[in-house]
């Protein structure tokens, strides 16, 4: 039996299939921004999705081998949207990214406060120069597309944890240094964050006698910062030296140092520090984002 297809029906079927595939592709990529449309500056490996490590201890998902940095977007409910954005930098010693505990979970909390959150998958492992490229580019993308996200371009901040706190500090103090060659018109806007929150930051005290890391250039134009750490954290000196540098340059700074809590707690329940800093940060943000 020979079946003869009518051209119009074939065309309609093909069109329907095409738009279905487009819809599926858009749905899969909804809320995900690849920050480098072309070649990634300084990257020699081909672009591919980040690798999930085999280490899931502490119920943490860890990513490594990031060659295609992205921003994952978390939107607040329209009824609470305050027009401000926060780029979230997970920690992991510049080796991995604790993407859920210090990334997605933090972003979801920020949306309840009215902030549009962007979780940055920056380059790891051991690609500190590339990570600085990534955070600078991420801030420029969010600022240049502020109208699309219903944001105020002057209300774009960063929050970082551990190594992510180091990266957020670098973004807040090295914005006058163009760490990569301009890619497009987005790179014409400023990469300076309007505020920064450093939660148990690390690697900020690599100067002589554990002083401020030399690459961190703090002056009167440095954005206001919120710093949180605990005395029993081996990295706690990072928050102290940064707070001192900010104070010396008359930059608004809020420093909180609790006796106990250790390191790497995110905002999960069961740790006194993890249960304390979110409320303190929320209060501080209300005074900064007006």
C-alpha positions as a Markdown table, in Angstrom:
| # | Residue | x | y | z |
|---|---|---|---|---|
| 1 | Unk | 0.0 | 0.0 | 0.0 |
| 2 | Unk | 1.5 | 3.3 | -1.0 |
| 3 | Unk | 0.8 | 6.3 | 1.2 |
| 4 | Unk | 1.0 | 9.7 | -0.4 |
| 5 | Unk | 1.7 | 12.7 | 1.9 |
| 6 | Unk | 0.4 | 16.1 | 1.1 |
| 7 | Unk | 3.1 | 18.8 | 1.0 |
| 8 | Unk | 1.2 | 21.1 | 3.3 |
| 9 | Unk | 0.8 | 18.5 | 6.0 |
| 10 | Unk | 4.5 | 17.6 | 5.8 |
| 11 | Unk | 5.4 | 21.2 | 6.1 |
| 12 | Unk | 3.1 | 21.7 | 9.1 |
| 13 | Unk | 4.4 | 18.6 | 10.8 |
| 14 | Unk | 8.0 | 19.7 | 10.3 |
| 15 | Unk | 7.3 | 23.2 | 11.6 |
| 16 | Unk | 5.5 | 21.8 | 14.6 |
| 17 | Unk | 8.4 | 19.5 | 15.3 |
| 18 | Unk | 10.9 | 22.3 | 15.0 |
| 19 | Unk | 9.1 | 24.6 | 17.4 |
| 20 | Unk | 8.6 | 21.8 | 19.8 |
| 21 | Unk | 12.4 | 21.2 | 19.8 |
| 22 | Unk | 13.1 | 24.9 | 20.2 |
| 23 | Unk | 10.6 | 25.1 | 23.2 |
| 24 | Unk | 12.3 | 22.1 | 24.9 |
| 25 | Unk | 15.7 | 23.6 | 24.4 |
| 26 | Unk | 14.6 | 26.9 | 25.8 |
| 27 | Unk | 12.9 | 25.2 | 28.8 |
| 28 | Unk | 16.1 | 23.3 | 29.5 |
| 29 | Unk | 18.2 | 26.4 | 29.4 |
| 30 | Unk | 15.8 | 28.8 | 31.0 |
| 31 | Unk | 17.5 | 30.8 | 33.7 |
| 32 | Unk | 21.0 | 29.8 | 32.6 |
| 33 | Unk | 23.5 | 32.4 | 31.1 |
| 34 | Unk | 26.7 | 31.3 | 29.5 |
| 35 | Unk | 28.8 | 34.3 | 30.3 |
| 36 | Unk | 31.4 | 33.8 | 27.5 |
| 37 | Unk | 29.5 | 33.5 | 24.1 |
| 38 | Unk | 32.8 | 32.7 | 22.3 |
| 39 | Unk | 36.1 | 31.5 | 23.4 |
| 40 | Unk | 36.7 | 31.7 | 27.2 |
| 41 | Unk | 39.6 | 34.0 | 27.9 |
| 42 | Unk | 42.8 | 32.2 | 28.9 |
| 43 | Unk | 41.0 | 28.8 | 28.7 |
| 44 | Unk | 42.7 | 26.0 | 26.7 |
| 45 | Unk | 40.2 | 23.2 | 27.5 |
| 46 | Unk | 37.0 | 22.9 | 25.3 |
| 47 | Unk | 33.7 | 24.1 | 26.8 |
| 48 | Unk | 31.7 | 21.4 | 28.5 |
| 49 | Unk | 29.3 | 21.0 | 31.5 |
| 50 | Unk | 30.9 | 21.1 | 34.9 |
| 51 | Unk | 31.8 | 17.7 | 36.4 |
| 52 | Unk | 30.1 | 16.6 | 39.6 |
| 53 | Unk | 32.7 | 15.0 | 41.9 |
| 54 | Unk | 32.2 | 11.6 | 43.7 |
| 55 | Unk | 32.5 | 13.4 | 47.0 |
| 56 | Unk | 29.0 | 14.0 | 48.4 |
| 57 | Unk | 30.0 | 14.2 | 52.1 |
| 58 | Unk | 28.0 | 16.5 | 54.2 |
| 59 | Unk | 25.2 | 16.3 | 51.7 |
| 60 | Unk | 27.0 | 18.7 | 49.4 |
| 61 | Unk | 27.1 | 18.6 | 45.6 |
| 62 | Unk | 30.6 | 19.6 | 44.5 |
| 63 | Unk | 31.5 | 20.7 | 40.9 |
| 64 | Unk | 34.9 | 20.8 | 39.3 |
| 65 | Unk | 36.5 | 21.1 | 35.9 |
| 66 | Unk | 34.5 | 24.2 | 35.0 |
| 67 | Unk | 35.4 | 25.4 | 31.5 |
| 68 | Unk | 32.2 | 27.1 | 30.5 |
| 69 | Unk | 31.3 | 29.5 | 33.3 |
| 70 | Unk | 27.6 | 30.2 | 33.8 |
| 71 | Unk | 25.1 | 32.2 | 35.8 |
| 72 | Unk | 22.1 | 30.4 | 37.1 |
| 73 | Unk | 19.2 | 32.9 | 37.7 |
| 74 | Unk | 16.8 | 32.7 | 40.6 |
| 75 | Unk | 13.9 | 35.2 | 40.5 |
| 76 | Unk | 12.0 | 36.5 | 43.5 |
| 77 | Unk | 8.2 | 36.7 | 43.5 |
| 78 | Unk | 7.1 | 39.9 | 41.7 |
| 79 | Unk | 5.3 | 41.0 | 44.9 |
| 80 | Unk | 8.6 | 41.3 | 46.8 |
| 81 | Unk | 11.0 | 42.1 | 44.0 |
| 82 | Unk | 13.1 | 45.1 | 45.3 |
| 83 | Unk | 15.1 | 45.7 | 42.0 |
| 84 | Unk | 18.4 | 44.6 | 43.5 |
| 85 | Unk | 20.6 | 41.7 | 42.5 |
| 86 | Unk | 23.2 | 39.6 | 44.2 |
| 87 | Unk | 25.8 | 37.4 | 42.4 |
| 88 | Unk | 26.5 | 34.3 | 44.6 |
| 89 | Unk | 30.1 | 32.9 | 44.6 |
| 90 | Unk | 30.3 | 29.4 | 46.2 |
| 91 | Unk | 33.4 | 28.3 | 47.9 |
| 92 | Unk | 35.6 | 25.3 | 47.6 |
| 93 | Unk | 39.3 | 26.3 | 47.9 |
| 94 | Unk | 39.4 | 27.3 | 44.2 |
| 95 | Unk | 39.4 | 23.5 | 43.6 |
| 96 | Unk | 35.7 | 22.7 | 43.6 |
| 97 | Unk | 32.4 | 24.6 | 44.0 |
| 98 | Unk | 30.0 | 23.7 | 46.8 |
| 99 | Unk | 27.2 | 24.6 | 44.4 |
| 100 | Unk | 24.2 | 23.7 | 46.4 |
| 101 | Unk | 25.2 | 24.6 | 50.0 |
| 102 | Unk | 27.0 | 27.8 | 49.1 |
| 103 | Unk | 25.2 | 28.6 | 45.9 |
| 104 | Unk | 21.7 | 27.5 | 45.1 |
| 105 | Unk | 20.5 | 27.4 | 48.7 |
| 106 | Unk | 21.8 | 30.9 | 49.3 |
| 107 | Unk | 20.1 | 32.1 | 46.1 |
| 108 | Unk | 16.8 | 30.7 | 47.1 |
| 109 | Unk | 17.1 | 32.5 | 50.5 |
| 110 | Unk | 17.9 | 35.8 | 48.8 |
| 111 | Unk | 14.8 | 35.6 | 46.6 |
| 112 | Unk | 12.6 | 35.4 | 49.7 |
| 113 | Unk | 14.1 | 38.8 | 50.6 |
| 114 | Unk | 13.2 | 40.2 | 47.2 |
| 115 | Unk | 16.6 | 39.9 | 45.5 |
| 116 | Unk | 17.3 | 38.5 | 42.1 |
| 117 | Unk | 20.1 | 36.0 | 42.6 |
| 118 | Unk | 22.7 | 34.8 | 40.1 |
| 119 | Unk | 24.8 | 31.8 | 41.1 |
| 120 | Unk | 28.2 | 31.9 | 39.4 |
| 121 | Unk | 29.9 | 28.8 | 38.3 |
| 122 | Unk | 33.4 | 30.2 | 38.0 |
| 123 | Unk | 36.4 | 28.3 | 36.7 |
| 124 | Unk | 38.0 | 25.7 | 38.9 |
| 125 | Unk | 40.3 | 23.9 | 39.7 |
| 126 | Unk | 43.2 | 26.3 | 40.4 |
| 127 | Unk | 42.2 | 29.0 | 37.9 |
| 128 | Unk | 42.2 | 32.1 | 40.1 |
| 129 | Unk | 42.9 | 34.4 | 37.1 |
| 130 | Unk | 40.1 | 32.8 | 35.2 |
| 131 | Unk | 37.8 | 33.1 | 38.2 |
| 132 | Unk | 38.5 | 36.9 | 38.3 |
| 133 | Unk | 37.7 | 37.1 | 34.6 |
| 134 | Unk | 34.4 | 35.3 | 35.3 |
| 135 | Unk | 33.2 | 37.5 | 38.2 |
| 136 | Unk | 34.1 | 40.7 | 36.4 |
| 137 | Unk | 32.2 | 39.5 | 33.3 |
| 138 | Unk | 29.3 | 38.3 | 35.4 |
| 139 | Unk | 28.8 | 41.7 | 37.0 |
| 140 | Unk | 29.0 | 43.4 | 33.7 |
| 141 | Unk | 26.4 | 41.1 | 32.2 |
| 142 | Unk | 23.9 | 41.6 | 35.0 |
| 143 | Unk | 24.4 | 45.4 | 35.0 |
| 144 | Unk | 24.2 | 45.7 | 31.2 |
| 145 | Unk | 21.0 | 43.6 | 31.2 |
| 146 | Unk | 19.5 | 45.2 | 34.3 |
| 147 | Unk | 16.4 | 46.5 | 32.4 |
| 148 | Unk | 15.6 | 43.0 | 31.2 |
| 149 | Unk | 15.6 | 41.7 | 34.7 |
| 150 | Unk | 13.8 | 44.7 | 36.2 |
| 151 | Unk | 16.9 | 45.7 | 38.2 |
| 152 | Unk | 18.5 | 48.9 | 39.2 |
| 153 | Unk | 22.0 | 48.9 | 37.7 |
| 154 | Unk | 23.3 | 50.7 | 40.8 |
| 155 | Unk | 22.0 | 47.9 | 43.1 |
| 156 | Unk | 24.1 | 44.9 | 42.1 |
| 157 | Unk | 26.2 | 43.2 | 44.8 |
| 158 | Unk | 28.1 | 40.0 | 45.4 |
| 159 | Unk | 28.2 | 37.4 | 48.2 |
| 160 | Unk | 30.9 | 34.8 | 48.6 |
| 161 | Unk | 31.8 | 32.0 | 50.8 |
| 162 | Unk | 35.4 | 30.9 | 51.7 |
| 163 | Unk | 37.3 | 31.0 | 48.3 |
| 164 | Unk | 34.1 | 32.6 | 47.0 |
| 165 | Unk | 34.6 | 35.2 | 49.6 |
| 166 | Unk | 38.1 | 35.8 | 48.3 |
| 167 | Unk | 36.6 | 36.1 | 44.8 |
| 168 | Unk | 34.0 | 38.6 | 46.0 |
| 169 | Unk | 36.7 | 40.6 | 47.8 |
| 170 | Unk | 38.7 | 40.7 | 44.6 |
| 171 | Unk | 35.7 | 41.9 | 42.6 |
| 172 | Unk | 35.2 | 44.7 | 45.2 |
| 173 | Unk | 38.8 | 45.8 | 45.2 |
| 174 | Unk | 40.2 | 45.1 | 41.7 |
| 175 | Unk | 37.4 | 46.5 | 39.5 |
| 176 | Unk | 39.8 | 49.1 | 38.0 |
| 177 | Unk | 41.9 | 46.2 | 36.6 |
| 178 | Unk | 40.6 | 44.8 | 33.3 |
| 179 | Unk | 41.5 | 41.2 | 33.7 |
| 180 | Unk | 40.5 | 40.2 | 30.2 |
| 181 | Unk | 40.3 | 41.7 | 26.7 |
| 182 | Unk | 36.8 | 43.2 | 26.0 |
| 183 | Unk | 34.5 | 40.7 | 24.2 |
| 184 | Unk | 31.5 | 42.9 | 23.3 |
| 185 | Unk | 29.5 | 46.0 | 24.3 |
| 186 | Unk | 28.7 | 44.5 | 27.7 |
| 187 | Unk | 32.4 | 45.0 | 28.7 |
| 188 | Unk | 32.0 | 48.7 | 28.4 |
| 189 | Unk | 30.1 | 48.9 | 31.7 |
| 190 | Unk | 31.6 | 48.8 | 35.2 |
| 191 | Unk | 32.5 | 45.6 | 36.9 |
| 192 | Unk | 32.4 | 47.3 | 40.3 |
| 193 | Unk | 29.8 | 45.7 | 42.7 |
| 194 | Unk | 27.7 | 48.2 | 44.7 |
| 195 | Unk | 28.2 | 46.1 | 47.9 |
| 196 | Unk | 29.8 | 42.9 | 49.0 |
| 197 | Unk | 29.1 | 40.2 | 51.6 |
| 198 | Unk | 32.0 | 38.0 | 52.6 |
| 199 | Unk | 31.0 | 34.9 | 54.6 |
| 200 | Unk | 33.9 | 33.1 | 56.3 |
| 201 | Unk | 36.2 | 34.4 | 53.6 |
| 202 | Unk | 39.6 | 32.9 | 53.0 |
| 203 | Unk | 43.0 | 33.9 | 51.4 |
| 204 | Unk | 42.6 | 37.6 | 52.3 |
| 205 | Unk | 45.6 | 37.6 | 54.6 |
| 206 | Unk | 48.4 | 36.5 | 52.3 |
| 207 | Unk | 50.5 | 39.7 | 52.9 |
| 208 | Unk | 53.6 | 39.9 | 55.2 |
| 209 | Unk | 52.9 | 38.8 | 58.7 |
| 210 | Unk | 49.3 | 37.7 | 57.7 |
| 211 | Unk | 48.4 | 41.2 | 56.6 |
| 212 | Unk | 46.0 | 42.0 | 53.7 |
| 213 | Unk | 46.7 | 40.2 | 50.5 |
| 214 | Unk | 48.6 | 42.7 | 48.3 |
| 215 | Unk | 46.4 | 42.4 | 45.2 |
| 216 | Unk | 43.4 | 43.7 | 47.2 |
| 217 | Unk | 43.6 | 47.4 | 46.8 |
| 218 | Unk | 41.3 | 49.0 | 49.3 |
| 219 | Unk | 40.6 | 52.7 | 49.2 |
| 220 | Unk | 37.8 | 55.2 | 49.8 |
| 221 | Unk | 36.0 | 54.1 | 46.7 |
| 222 | Unk | 35.8 | 50.4 | 47.7 |
| 223 | Unk | 32.1 | 49.3 | 48.1 |
| 224 | Unk | 30.6 | 48.8 | 51.6 |
| 225 | Unk | 31.1 | 45.3 | 52.9 |
| 226 | Unk | 29.5 | 42.8 | 55.4 |
| 227 | Unk | 32.0 | 40.4 | 57.0 |
| 228 | Unk | 31.1 | 37.3 | 59.0 |
| 229 | Unk | 33.4 | 34.7 | 60.5 |
| 230 | Unk | 34.0 | 32.7 | 63.7 |
| 231 | Unk | 37.0 | 32.7 | 66.1 |
| 232 | Unk | 37.5 | 28.9 | 65.7 |
| 233 | Unk | 37.9 | 29.2 | 61.9 |
| 234 | Unk | 41.5 | 28.9 | 60.8 |
| 235 | Unk | 40.6 | 31.5 | 58.0 |
| 236 | Unk | 39.1 | 34.0 | 60.4 |
| 237 | Unk | 42.0 | 36.4 | 60.1 |
| 238 | Unk | 40.9 | 37.1 | 56.6 |
| 239 | Unk | 37.8 | 38.9 | 57.8 |
| 240 | Unk | 39.8 | 40.8 | 60.4 |
| 241 | Unk | 42.4 | 42.2 | 58.1 |
| 242 | Unk | 39.8 | 43.2 | 55.5 |
| 243 | Unk | 37.7 | 44.9 | 58.1 |
| 244 | Unk | 40.8 | 46.8 | 59.3 |
| 245 | Unk | 41.6 | 48.0 | 55.8 |
| 246 | Unk | 38.1 | 49.1 | 55.1 |
| 247 | Unk | 37.9 | 51.0 | 58.4 |
| 248 | Unk | 41.2 | 52.6 | 57.8 |
| 249 | Unk | 39.9 | 53.9 | 54.5 |
| 250 | Unk | 36.6 | 55.0 | 56.0 |
| 251 | Unk | 34.6 | 52.5 | 54.0 |
| 252 | Unk | 31.3 | 51.4 | 55.7 |
| 253 | Unk | 32.0 | 47.9 | 57.1 |
| 254 | Unk | 30.0 | 45.6 | 59.3 |
| 255 | Unk | 32.1 | 42.8 | 61.0 |
| 256 | Unk | 30.7 | 39.9 | 63.0 |
| 257 | Unk | 32.9 | 37.4 | 64.7 |
| 258 | Unk | 31.2 | 34.6 | 66.7 |
| 259 | Unk | 33.0 | 32.3 | 69.1 |
| 260 | Unk | 32.2 | 29.0 | 67.4 |
| 261 | Unk | 31.0 | 27.7 | 64.1 |
| 262 | Unk | 34.1 | 26.5 | 62.2 |
| 263 | Unk | 34.1 | 26.9 | 58.4 |
| 264 | Unk | 31.9 | 25.9 | 55.5 |
| 265 | Unk | 28.5 | 25.9 | 57.1 |
| 266 | Unk | 26.5 | 27.8 | 54.6 |
| 267 | Unk | 23.1 | 28.7 | 56.0 |
| 268 | Unk | 22.1 | 25.2 | 57.0 |
| 269 | Unk | 20.4 | 24.6 | 60.3 |
| 270 | Unk | 22.4 | 22.9 | 63.2 |
| 271 | Unk | 25.3 | 25.3 | 63.2 |
| 272 | Unk | 25.1 | 28.4 | 65.4 |
| 273 | Unk | 27.0 | 30.5 | 62.9 |
| 274 | Unk | 25.0 | 29.3 | 59.9 |
| 275 | Unk | 21.8 | 30.1 | 61.8 |
| 276 | Unk | 23.1 | 33.6 | 62.8 |
| 277 | Unk | 24.6 | 35.3 | 59.8 |
| 278 | Unk | 21.5 | 35.4 | 57.5 |
| 279 | Unk | 19.5 | 37.6 | 59.8 |
| 280 | Unk | 22.5 | 39.9 | 60.4 |
| 281 | Unk | 23.1 | 40.1 | 56.6 |
| 282 | Unk | 19.4 | 40.8 | 55.9 |
| 283 | Unk | 19.4 | 43.7 | 58.4 |
| 284 | Unk | 22.6 | 45.1 | 56.9 |
| 285 | Unk | 21.2 | 44.8 | 53.3 |
| 286 | Unk | 18.2 | 46.9 | 54.3 |
| 287 | Unk | 20.5 | 49.8 | 55.2 |
| 288 | Unk | 22.5 | 49.4 | 52.0 |
| 289 | Unk | 19.8 | 48.7 | 49.4 |
| 290 | Unk | 17.3 | 51.6 | 49.6 |
